[in-house]
Structure formats: C-alpha cells, structure tokens
Amino acid sequence: MPKPFTLVIGNRNYSSWSLRAWLPLRKTGVDFDVVRIPMDTDEFQQRIGEYSPTRRVPVLQAGDLTIWDSLAISEYLAEQFSEARLWPDNPSHRAIARSISAEMHSGLMAMRDEFPMSCRARDRQVQGSPQAMQDLARVEQWLEVCRGLKPGNGALFGHFTIIDSMLIPVLLRFHTYGLAKSDLAKEYLEWVLADADVREWMELAEKETEVIEHEER
Ligand SMILES: N[C@@H](CCC(=O)N[C@@H](CS)C(=O)NCC(=O)O)C(=O)O
C-alpha cells in the first residue's frame, strides 16, 4: 500500500533544505516514504529529473501533486494538517514568523556559503567574512524578536512551528562551528539538539558515508 506522501531529499548531512521540509512533515505525524538521492553524484544527475522540475531537493509528492521548494512544502502541510499548528496561533506572531522564515529562505547567503551545514562535523574553526558575521548577528536578532513576543524556552512560539524548521539548520551550524554566543542562542540550541526528530535526522546523517568536498571546511 503506497504511503500518502513521498519526500525526496538529498544527503541528510548536507541538505539543510531537505531538513526544512522533512521536519514539518514529521511533525504532522503522517506516514511517508523518503527517497534519498546523494547530491553531487552521477546518480543525482540521472535521477533528480524524475522528481524535481528544478533539479533540486526537497520535493514532496502528494498523490499526483508535486511540490518543490521547502517553504511551499511547509505551507502546504500547514494547510492540510491544521491540527499540527505549523504556524503560530496568534496572527501577529504568525506574520513575524512568516517574515523571518521568508528572510531565511531568500537571504543570509554569506552565512550559507561560508558555514555550510554538516550535521556530523564538530569543532570547526572558520573565520567568517564581515557579511557572514552580519548574517549571524541577524539570526541573534530574530531570536530576540521571537522571545520578546513569546517569552519562554524551547520552540520559538511555544510549540514547534515552521519558523523552527527554518532556523534549525542554522542552529546545527552554530553547533558545528561553535557560533552560539548569546544565552538565547545557547538555550535554543539545547532545545534543538534534544528534539527527537532532529536527533533521528542527525543519527542517520552520521551513518552516511558520502563526502562532498566543497561543503567541507
Ligand atoms: N529554495 C529551495 C532550495 C533548494 C536547494 O538549494 N536544494 C539543494 C540542496 S540543500 C540542492 O538540491 N542541491 C543540489 C544541486 O544543486 O545539484 C528550497 O527551499 O527548497
């Protein structure tokens, strides 16, 4: 019996956008298949066109429907699974969460380029450019804004929402490169690393054997 959804992802170790789609799908509780295609390989080039019009991952297949792009997948899941409350309940909080998610989705290029995600890597020492450091400072500002609106620990708006899945791959970089400086970032990172789904993803990433040289620092 085919499962209702199939998520096509890249390497768990490297593919931050795959993680951003996998997490909200996981949080809905729905059953789904994963097709993992290792990136930067001949296999990726041969197979990706079968799934993805952009030749990128993630892609969600929902019956006949194909949804490419992590944010579009997240929005679709939020609509289909309203009980999962994938956006904050409060409309103002929702607007801010969407603004930050969109900013993450379309920006922070220097940080993304200079501090690539590698879930299994630790203690990396990288000197970021001024632009990358500005991007990292922006992440700290986001945390301050969210905690200002909704004081507390753990998920930014009291329960897991899409803003968390947008930020979690950044927090995993904080872990890899020792970038969590403020108490807010340290506390949030602690919550991220304790999340059962994040842990599962990281454990599976550890078992992957592929190495993408240009993603290593
Ligand atoms: N805006 C897209 C970005 C997708 C993306 O850049 N995916 C990367 C992996 S994290 C990819 O497919 N890289 C493979 C390639 O470019 O060959 C999204 O949010 O889903």
The ligand as a MOL file (V3000), in Angstrom:
LIG
                    3D

  0  0  0     0  0            999 V3000
M  V30 BEGIN CTAB
M  V30 COUNTS 20 19 0 0 0
M  V30 BEGIN ATOM
M  V30 1 N 14.7740 27.2260 -2.4410 0
M  V30 2 C 14.9380 25.7870 -2.4470 0
M  V30 3 C 16.4100 25.4520 -2.3140 0
M  V30 4 C 16.6860 24.0140 -2.6630 0
M  V30 5 C 18.1740 23.7040 -2.7480 0
M  V30 6 O 19.0130 24.5980 -2.9590 0
M  V30 7 N 18.4980 22.4250 -2.5810 0
M  V30 8 C 19.8660 21.9590 -2.6900 0
M  V30 9 C 20.2150 21.0090 -1.5340 0
M  V30 10 S 20.1170 21.7470 0.0700 0
M  V30 11 C 20.0290 21.0980 -3.9360 0
M  V30 12 O 19.0900 20.4830 -4.3960 0
M  V30 13 N 21.2580 20.9890 -4.4320 0
M  V30 14 C 21.5620 20.0660 -5.4880 0
M  V30 15 C 22.1100 20.7170 -6.6890 0
M  V30 16 O 22.0550 21.9500 -6.7840 0
M  V30 17 O 22.5930 19.9610 -7.5720 0
M  V30 18 C 14.1010 25.2120 -1.2880 0
M  V30 19 O 13.7880 25.9550 -0.3630 0
M  V30 20 O 13.7150 24.0310 -1.3420 0
M  V30 END ATOM
M  V30 BEGIN BOND
M  V30 1 1 1 2
M  V30 2 1 2 3
M  V30 3 1 2 18
M  V30 4 1 3 4
M  V30 5 1 4 5
M  V30 6 2 5 6
M  V30 7 1 5 7
M  V30 8 1 7 8
M  V30 9 1 8 9
M  V30 10 1 8 11
M  V30 11 1 9 10
M  V30 12 2 11 12
M  V30 13 1 11 13
M  V30 14 1 13 14
M  V30 15 1 14 15
M  V30 16 2 15 16
M  V30 17 1 15 17
M  V30 18 2 18 19
M  V30 19 1 18 20
M  V30 END BOND
M  V30 END CTAB
M  END
